[in-house]
């Protein structure tokens, strides 16, 4: 009891030591000994819970409180002092949160995104002053908020739709996705715009835009609608434009309903995984098939590329088995008429041993293509140290500045990968030294050498020296003439750099292009296989393709334009006057032109019409008077071909004039043709008939008497006179009936007496007409036909031109074409028997 009381007085365990001597009286002394018990760190911290949970909105502000963890320690002093921190966790988690070491408060360090990560698991450590550690887990659940508008992805769009498609035809396939969840991710879709289209929900956020009624291209050739997707608070839109085309009755058909592909994840970028093929029974634009993705996720659209022309599906970026091992693509083949077919492409990505298990090379390449992308695995290494602790901690590195780097694959497994693109033309071999040093003192090292040879690949297509070629070739060239040479070079080596040339298929004027020109496969020389005619073919457009010797071969095309140069190989052709007919044909007077002797200088007599089949300067025609009976009487327009009087005819000028007009082009050398005109000068009807009779007699067939022809002419004149007298009697009866008292023919205008020479002009080779004071003659290209217009003031007798065979002869003279009022009996036209 005394000891306990002493203990209490000492404030802890204590002893009382008493010393007694042997004297008498006995004497003694006492001393108290206090025992201090020091604490040992024999108790680790203890969390209040093994697992904590917290919920936090994804739009929580930075610094927001997440959770406060608490741990206790039964020890005392420094051993009971607890500090908090995070355990070993992914860097992504450590970037999001931070912890107060003293209080255990966890706060938000970086913004959250529910769509990226829905929950985080934090490993929290509590460490006392003696180094003992306790762990607990904190699960942070991210709460979604409506911070994303619906996203509309047009997987497939038929921009052109035939007008005879049935109702319900799919125009577009859409994928509507809202990254939010729950009610925030519930989306409704509708169409905005006046069009016979509607939107139909499919499955998994897919929608179809289909025809809701019959299409009519004649009423509306184009429809524009807007797809509107709405969630509880946000809206997303996409515009669709549909062009209505004529009917296309054959849709493309895939060769397979489903394509299955297994591919390793280390295939290089640009590798062709599969080529889908569809055929269309139509021709032309309707048979031209283009490919597109009908349904594809956003992630897959960044990995795979579909060539719209060939149907080849290639890689846009490297595959990663850990990120995705299966892809399902829906591919659509569509012709230019808007009809389509779909197929499913299933791509399975197979994993490779890219996590290589003292330095041991588990896997290594001895050769690598120069087109290997950055990140291509060269070797898989396993670093292992049989020691433990610090001595087993390894530091790994590569020697030298090489285009390789060492990256940790998993634990003690490392891989050597390319750090940038390789170029065999710069370095063809590499010796890569891998070193590993442990943490001992002194450290021990080991190394391994990887020998790697870079292989050449056909990664350069031939390149033409010019973007396009053009040449000019004169027509009438010799077959086999050299047109030009095309040249292309290839930056590769060996067989990959060998270039060959060929012509692209084509047709010219219904014949194969290869029948017109050929190209020498080795030299690129382009030859003409036939003689060209500018008048038939003026220009030739073709494509020359250069391909190297690689496998597969790479190629490029260049456009060649061949212009045919015109040569002066066509002489002018005279259209009027026509060539003289054979004797006895009955048209001996068809080349006779008539000119009154009273004609003034500059009066139009005839017009020579000619054409030239050449072009340009070779077709420019000029006219000149080569020969004439009276050289100074007529002149010819240099460019018009009009034959006019150079002066007024004189009495001494021969009645019959022969003119030879030379028509010449401007080619080198110039080509020419001649036209012969016969012009009759006459002052009276008698003189005209006499000249024409003489001309007819000379043109008569051999052995036919001239008197016979004259007799027929007299009979013809007599018949015309009788008709004229009958016409006078009819006209007189009409005038008497109208109580006209004027004479039919005034004394000073007696019929055929003193008639001026201007009363005669040719009619179908004879060309006689009568006109007084004012007349106008209009000649066509065929100068055997003439057209007369009389002025209102005309007061002389008129012999009208013989009407064409298909028109009735007029009873009286023609009215003024300008719309002048009809003339009375004193001034109206009167037919003459002569």
Secondary structure, DSSP 8 states (H G I E B T S, - for coil): -HHHHHHHHHTS-EEEEEEE-SSSS--EEEEEEE-----------EES-SEEEEEEETT--TT-EEEE--EE-SS-GGGG--EEEE-S--HHHHHHEEE-TTT-EEEE-S---TTT-SEEEEEEEEE-TTS-EEEEEEEEEEE--S----EEEEEEE-SEEETT--TT-EEEEEEEE-SS-GGGG--EEEEESSSSEEEEE-STTEEEEEE-S---TTT-SEEEEEEEEE-SS-EEEEEEEEEEES------EES-SEEEEEEETT--TT-EEEE--EE-SS-GGGG-EEEEEEE--HHHHTTEEE-TTT-EEEESS---TTT-SEEEEEEEEEETTS-EEEEEEEEEEE----S----EEEEE-SEEETT--TT-EEEEEE---SS-GGGG-EEEEE-SS-SEEEEEEETTEEEEEESS---TTT-SEEEEEEEEEESSSS--EEEEEEEEEEE-------EESSSEEEEEEESS--TT-EEEE--EE-SS-GGGG--EEEE---EETTEEGGGTEEE-TTT-EEEE-S---TTT--EEEEEEEEE-SSSS--EEEEEEEEEEE--S----EEEES-----TTSS-TTTTEEEEETT--TT-EEEE-EEE-SS-GGGG-EEEEEEEESSTTTEEE-TTT-EEEESS---TTS-SEEEEEEEEEE-SSS--EEEEEEEEEEESSHHHHHHHHHHHHHHHS-TT--HHHHHHHHHHHHHHHHHHHHHHHHHHHHHHHHTT--S-SS-GGG-TTSS--GGG---TTTT------S-EEEEE-SSTT-EEEEE-TT--SB-------TTS---SS----TT------TTTS-B----
